[in-house]
Amino acid sequence: MNYFGQSVSNAGDVNKDGYDDVIIGASYAQFNRKSIYFFGGEIMNIADVQYE
């Protein structure tokens, strides 16, 4: 388990494309190291996820 999504934050418009970007944290992603993932671009590129 890498805890992907344990922390999520609005990063503002980091890549200056006119859309807000998102940073997602993942503790223990690789060899017990923390990682962050950057998602930039239009809202159309982000999938909706529903939890039950």
N, C-alpha and C positions, 0 to 999 in steps of 0.2 A: 504494500500500500504506500502510495507516495503523497497522499493528502493534497492532490491537485484541487485547487479551488478553495483551499482553507482560508486564503485571504484574496480578496478581489478589490481593486481600486480603480477609480477613474483617473487616468493619467493626463487628462487634458489633450490638447492637439500636439502631441510630441513630434509627429512627422510632417506637420504643417500642410495637411491635405484638406483642411476644413472640417474634419470630423474628429470628435473626441475619441481617444484611444483607451484601451483597458490593459491593466497589468494584473496577471493572475499568479499567485504564489503556489509553490508545491514543495513542502518540506519533505526531505528524504527522497527526492526524485531520482538521484543517481548516486549510488555509493554513499548514502547517508549525508549527502550535501543538499543544501537548500537551492532551489532554482526559481527563477521568475520567467514568465512567458508574456510577451508583448503582442497584443492584437491591435492592429491599426487598420483604419479604413471605414468604409460605409457600414451602416447598420445592417445592410443586406448581406454582409459577409459573416454575420454572427447568427448561429442557429438558436432557435428557441428550445429550451429544455424544461420539461415539467417533472417535478418530483412528486411521488405519491407516498 
